[in-house]
Amino acid sequence: KGGPFEGSTEERVADLAHRMAGMFETVVPLLRSMERYRQDERLATAREETGGIARAFVESALAPELTEGPPELADVLGAVVSTSAWGHLRRHQGFDTDRAEATMRAAILRLKAA
């Protein structure tokens, strides 16, 4: 599903986690490949662009919560909704895509509630 984020906080967070899971499943293996073949300049650019997209999605999905929440909420959510976090869940924790997505969703909701 594309387009604007709509619905309750829980629905927007679920949509955000689902969209990020789809993007990260494609991007993270490419980033790993660039890292493996030492394509440092391309890797830095790809990480920066992916991070920018993730930040834009977080800001779009959670605009009301970011406005009402503490200033550091956007930074903390940026750490959770990142290629690094996704790679850790998938590769090091051994989570399948569904469990990694559910974990991201739960973390976002808990951070938002804090």
C-alpha positions in Angstrom: 0.0 0.0 0.0 1.3 3.4 -0.9 0.0 6.9 -0.4 -0.5 8.9 2.8 -0.6 7.3 6.2 -4.1 7.2 7.6 -6.0 5.9 10.6 -5.3 5.5 14.3 -1.8 5.6 15.6 -1.7 1.8 15.7 -2.9 1.6 12.0 -0.3 4.2 10.9 2.5 2.4 12.8 1.5 -1.0 11.3 1.5 0.6 7.9 4.9 2.2 8.5 6.4 -1.0 9.8 5.1 -2.9 6.8 6.4 -0.4 4.3 9.8 -0.2 6.0 10.0 -4.0 6.1 9.4 -4.1 2.3 12.1 -1.5 1.7 14.6 -2.9 4.1 14.2 -6.5 2.7 15.4 -5.1 -0.6 18.0 -2.5 0.5 19.8 -4.3 3.4 21.2 -7.1 1.2 22.4 -4.5 -1.3 24.1 -2.5 1.4 25.8 -5.7 2.7 27.0 -6.4 -0.8 28.4 -2.9 -1.2 30.1 -3.3 2.1 31.5 -6.7 1.1 32.9 -5.4 -2.1 34.2 -2.2 -0.5 32.1 0.2 -2.5 32.5 2.8 0.3 31.4 5.9 -1.6 28.3 4.2 -3.0 27.6 2.6 0.4 27.7 6.0 2.2 25.3 7.5 -0.4 22.9 4.5 -0.3 22.8 4.6 3.5 22.2 8.3 3.5 19.4 8.1 1.0 17.8 5.1 2.7 18.0 6.9 6.1 16.4 10.0 4.5 13.5 7.9 3.1 13.0 6.2 6.5 13.0 9.6 8.3 10.5 11.0 5.8 8.2 8.0 6.3 8.5 8.2 10.1 7.7 12.0 10.0 4.8 11.4 7.7 3.3 8.5 9.6 3.7 9.9 13.0 3.5 13.7 12.5 1.0 14.3 15.3 3.0 12.1 17.8 6.3 13.8 16.9 4.7 17.3 17.4 3.3 16.3 20.8 6.2 14.2 22.0 9.6 15.1 23.3 12.2 16.5 20.8 14.3 13.4 20.9 11.5 11.1 19.9 12.3 11.5 16.2 16.0 10.6 16.8 15.0 7.5 18.8 12.5 6.4 16.2 15.2 6.9 13.6 17.4 4.4 15.4 14.5 1.8 15.5 13.4 2.4 11.9 16.8 1.9 10.3 18.7 -0.5 8.1 21.0 -1.2 11.0 18.1 -2.2 13.3 16.5 -4.3 10.5 19.8 -6.0 9.7 20.3 -6.8 13.4 16.8 -8.3 13.7 17.1 -10.4 10.6 20.7 -11.5 10.6 21.8 -11.5 14.3 18.5 -12.3 16.0 17.5 -14.7 13.2 13.9 -13.3 12.9 11.9 -13.9 9.8 10.4 -10.9 8.0 7.1 -11.1 9.8 8.7 -11.3 13.3 11.1 -8.5 12.5 8.2 -6.3 11.3 6.2 -7.1 14.4 9.2 -6.2 16.6 9.6 -2.9 14.8 5.9 -2.2 15.2 6.0 -3.0 18.9 9.1 -0.9 19.5 7.6 2.1 17.7 4.4 1.9 19.8 6.3 1.5 23.0 8.6 4.4 22.3 5.6 6.6 21.3 3.9 5.7 24.6 6.9 6.5 26.7 
